[in-house]
Structures are given as C-alpha cells and as structure tokens.
C-alpha cells in the first residue's frame, strides 16, 4: 500500500517536471475558505485571503452604486411624469406660501357695480368721496403701533411698517377731493392682504416691457390701460403715486392688528369726458400670473 502511494507521488512529480518545465496545479481559492467558521483558515495562503477580501469589497461597492443609480433614475422619472422640469422645480423651491392677493380699486360704492361717476353735481360725487375717506382712514387703524421702515426692512409680526400718506402726491388727497373737484380723478389701488404671501422679483433679463422704465426689484409696480384702443386713446396721461408701486416691506401680511395696507393712487390727468372709459389695471411680480387673472382689476370711468 505504501509502495502504491509512493508510486503515485513519483508519477505526479514526473508530470510536474515533464519536459524540463514546472507546472503548478490549479488551485480553487474557495478550497482555502474554512467552511466551518466562514473565515480563511490557518492553512490558507495570505494571497488567497486577500483575493477573497477584494472580491467581497468589489461586490459590496458594485451593488451599492447600482442601488444609488436606480434610486436616481426613479426620482428623475417621477419628476418627468409629474410634468416637472428642472426650471419648474427651481421655481417651486422659491415659491412662497399664501394665496396671491386680489388687486382691488376704490372708491367702489356698490360691490356689484364697477362704475366711478364724476360730475359737477355734488350729489353724484358725494358717495364716492365718502367711500374714499372711509377707505383711507381704515388703511391705518393704529399708527402708534406701526413703525417707519427703511427700504431694506422686511415685515415682522411685532410692529409692521407704516405707510406714509405723503407719497400720494398733492392731488390725490382729501383736501383736493381726490381729483373729483375737476373730474381728473384719483383711483386707489391696493393688494388685498393675504396671509404669508410674498412677492418675488423679476430677474433683470425678464422684466416685462410694460414696467421696465419704473421697475424696482423691491416693489410691486402697477400699470393701467384702456381695454380697447378707443379707451386707451381717451384715457389720457396717467401718474402713479408712489411710482414704484407696493413696496416689499409691507409683505407678508401676518394678521397684525396694526397692519398698514400699502396703497397706489392712479391719477387720470386729462381723461375724455362724457364717455364710458373701460380701464384695467395690473399688479406685477414674478409670482403673479395675469393669465390666471391674478393681480388684475377692472372699472369704468364716466366723467362729466
């Protein structure tokens, strides 16, 4: 028996050195893995254990990167199916809370009627003057709890910024009857307070042509125009007080009891008489969409 084993060993040695060349038998690296305890055994060469470790590390990294890639594809696909592109996602990150406020005009003596009628007959104009006086008075109910703010100040919940009535010029005042004394009327515009809403400024390259000459990045400008070419022609020149519009320092509205609602007076300097002028006015900000009828108000002027 012993002789047979020695004979086999000699044959193997002969094969390994056949032809003057030395051959190494193939070694399965898994044979060096200790199946009992799951680690390289003491009999395993260090080189083989290193190979196994590298293989395990490669597999972990490969499947980890594959999982990250799959997650990224799923997120991108979800955004595409929801109709979102990268620019829209960026805009959403800038979106401010709160519903877009309505642009409203005064004096409006009947909520179902948008006509402003100016006449030399005081009985006609008296209701409009009464309404305008009441509206202006209610804009600043508690001036002592408001404060004067610089242009770079933003609204806070303690003491809101005070609206300076001197910005409304010399004609659009109670003393001058808001232009109703000679039917060169002043129409007041304001943004109805909406909780938490903040206007967003336009980028310099995207400022609309209608406001480019008067635009300031810290205010919501307003413009008015005739609904038809005839209305536009007979509307005459317009002056806005203050010219920049509603300053950002009055936003957002935080339900303060002493909140001052900002105001813009639109002075029709020389409108046509004895005709019904249909006027539409617009408030402008990046997050006011006129296509959705946001920031728009309409009224009629009839001047005798």
Secondary structure, 3 states (H helix, E strand, C coil): CHHHHHHHHHHHHHHHCHHHCCCCCCCCHHHHECCCCCCECCCCCHHHHHHHHHHHHHHHHHHHHHHHHHHHHHHHHHHHHCCCCHHHHHHHHHCCCCCCCCEEEECCCCCCCCEEEECCCHHHHHHHHHHHHHHHHHHCCCHHHCECCCCCCCCCCCCCECCCHHHHCCCCCCCCHHHCCCCCCEEEEEECCCECCCCCCCCHHHCCHHHCCCCCCCEECEEEEECCHHHHHHHCCEEEECCCCEEHHHCCECCCCCCCCCCEEEEECCCCCCCEEEEEEEECCCCCCHHHCCCEEEEEEEEC
